[in-house]
Amino acid sequence: MGSDGASDRVLVLNPVSGSGDHVDEVVELAADRGFEIRKTEKGGDAKRFAREAAPEADLVAAAGGDGTVNAVANGVAAAGALESTTVGVVPAGTGNNFASNIGIRGLEHAFDVIEDGRRRRIDLGIANDRIFVNSCVGGITAEASSETSSESKANLGVLAYVKNTVGTVGSFDSLPLRLKTATRPDGEHAHAWEGEALFVLVGNCRRFTGTRTAQADVEDGLFEVTIVEDAAVTELLGGAARQGLLDADSDCIITRRTPSLEIESQRDAVEYSLDGEMLETETLHLETDASALEIAVGSEYRIDPDEEATNGGIV
């Protein structure tokens, strides 16, 4: 406990995430390891609890899905405690994609990682004034958001991902967008794109392609951006969607790696999903905050997933 009675490790628990059957096990595991447990009851609680705990706590853990992790990260940041507070992840939601990407396989394993796992400083994404840890997706309804964050779809090729999502939504209007990326650290010039998009997929710790590992490099200060143009519908209806389509240089899929970008709607406000949390805006400014968040990672987490997938090594 801190000098004023505040706990040095706090668990923010969403009791209704996922199927809701995780609560007793999480409470027992957390209590055994000396956590103060705070259960959310309404929207905004997770961020508030994390913000209140972070100034005194060495560790704030999020027990829930990707949205709970998002809220806790936003709370730690709001407290100005990113330098001093580690975030732990306990996967207890419907979508646990981020937990999977950082090498966490279940509830008990999560607490083992929190106790004994490596600490890594990873990039955060900032969308306007809000933080995200895993991904920012434009052109997807709130109803489809949880469906498409499932681990089964995370490993699909991008058009297969789109096909599943369109199938979930039933119908979809394309988005007239203008996108501009920043000049990269290596001096490569900014890329602008303008057209009709089905999706804009911005990965921080997540990839939306099946050509490489599902985990993106989250320590390189760059987003992985995929734009799926409206023309993709023709390919989908023609049965051309398959894993690895990006290797075929599809004309309707544009990819970029960039530390920042701006997405401007040429029509109405667009709904974006930040780790499953919704944001509606006409203009979205995205930038990475490199090495901003200290997190406990499992042994399967890869610092450079491409290099290690090739070499079979573990850093």
Secondary structure, DSSP 8 states (H G I E B T S, - for coil): --TTS--SEEEEE-TTSTTSTTHHHHHHHHHHTT-EEEE--STTHHHHHHHHHTTT-SEEEEEESHHHHHHHHHHHHHTT-TTT-EEEEEE-SS--HHHHHTT--SHHHHHHHHHHSEEEEEEEEEETTEEESSEEEES--HHHHHHHTSHHHHTS-HHHHHHHHHHHHS----EEEEEEE---TT-----EEEEEEEEEEEESSB---SSS-SB--SSSS-EEEEEEETTHHHHHHTT---TTGGGGT-TTEEEEEESEEEEEESSS-EEEEETTEEEEESEEEEEEEEEEEEEEE-TT--SSHHHHHHH----
